[in-house]
Amino acid sequence: MKLLGASNPAVWPFCPPPVEHELLSAFLTRTAHRHGLSPQRFCAFHFPGLPIWNRDIDRSSSLLLRERITEFSGLSLERVNAMTLQKHENCFSNETSILRQGVAPWINAIGIYHRLRTRFGLQYCPQCLGELKTYVVPWRLSFTVVCPKHACLLFDRCVRCTHPVVLHKTGQAIERCYNCGYLLSLERSPMVPLQALEKLVRVQQLYLTAIDGECVKIGALKVQGDDFIKGLRCIIDALRATKAFQLISMTKGMQLELMDTSARLNVITLLADAINAWPSGFLSVASTYRVNQRHLESSWLPPDWLKTAANGLPVGTARPRGKEYVSVRQRLSTIQRHKRGDWRAERASLLLSKVDTKRGA
């Protein structure tokens, strides 16, 4: 267990040194437990007026909160920022077209509902959890489905009561289930066959290398880190556009970040097959699920390394939509959104005119 110390004197008398790659929410929870308080009461006292546990603070903690944590903990702001998912989200900060419904690419959604969590976005390796006594950043990432150290699948819920992990509602032991009190670190996850483990770990390592700004090697190509990550996203969006997710994970139309670990395992395995034998593996996967060039451009233009490989795919056809269709749809959306005056009558009149137009045709 690698601990990272503070750079300034701490105000909190029992502040634990953070573990390498530790999540901010886990660090605050452990700190509260060290002071004999619940995380809610501890944060309410030290950060009055700041929303914390009704937010995903690992993704969206405010600068003010992080600055206050540096004051109390003695850690540098850079170290506190490293506990968040900032750099993973910033990779797509200029690609607003793929930030849908508040879900960030490659970051598992935890489903905030007041102070509860409705989704299984925080994973864990039971053995690592028993050793570290905390949760780390890679366990929130969508491409992470196996533990390379213990060669096992990750869990995303309590095996006894099937509730998700909710850190701030645990008692004085962060590794226990908040609902039934079961010690999560006691469970043993199924081992992954060596061949499958190697290709999954390689994709995970490529992503981690790329997110640190380094170049990665795919086949005979050397690709910039941000281009590699965006290319992976493009492949995932293309598979989702062809309904491949429904076939391999039994989740109809669901985004990768909303899936549980068992469903994502199949998707990431398919992605690993495409990447680890580039470009033949990619072309094989694309042929199996009938991916064409238009599917790859469903969210935004693919980077050059992916576009070159995609030149061998069918072009695909666009769904025809006339100007009248788009115009009526836009007008209906505007009427519904603004609701000015007798908007119901206006909407009904527009729909009836559309029906009459079709009958006349």
RAMOGI-V134496 format. One record per backbone hydrogen bond with DSSP energy under -1.0 kcal/mol. NH is the residue of the N-H (numbers start at 1). CO is the residue of the C=O. If there is no record, write none. Layout:
nh->(NH	NH)
co->(CO	CO)
//
This chain:
nh->(4	7	8	11	12	15	20	22	23	24	27	28	29	30	31	32	33	34	35	36	37	42	43	44	45	46	47	50	55	57	59	60	66	67	68	69	70	71	72	73	74	80	81	82	83	84	85	89	90	92	93	95	98	99	100	103	107	108	109	113	116	118	119	123	124	129	130	131	132	133	137	139	140	141	142	147	151	153	154	155	158	162	169	170	176	177	181	184	186	192	197	198	199	200	201	202	203	204	205	206	207	208	209	210	211	213	214	216	218	221	223	228	229	230	231	232	233	234	235	236	237	238	239	240	241	242	243	244	247	248	249	258	259	264	265	267	268	269	270	271	272	273	274	275	276	281	283	284	285	286	287	288	289	291	293	294	296	298	307	308	310	312	313	326	327	328	329	330	331	332	333	334	335	336	337	338	339	343	346	347	348	349	350	351	352	353	354	355	356	357	358	359	360	361)
co->(18	74	74	72	72	12	2	19	135	83	23	24	25	26	27	28	29	30	31	33	32	38	39	40	41	42	43	47	52	55	56	56	62	63	64	65	66	67	68	69	70	76	77	78	80	81	58	85	86	89	90	92	95	96	98	100	104	140	257	116	113	111	110	139	155	125	126	127	128	129	21	136	137	138	106	152	147	190	145	124	163	158	166	167	173	182	177	175	183	151	193	194	195	196	197	198	199	200	201	202	203	204	205	206	207	210	209	223	221	218	216	224	225	226	227	228	229	230	231	232	233	234	235	236	237	238	240	239	243	244	245	255	256	260	261	263	264	265	266	267	268	269	270	271	272	277	279	280	281	282	283	284	285	286	314	315	292	295	303	304	306	309	310	322	323	324	325	326	327	328	329	330	331	332	333	334	335	341	342	343	344	345	346	347	348	349	350	351	352	353	354	355	356	357)
//
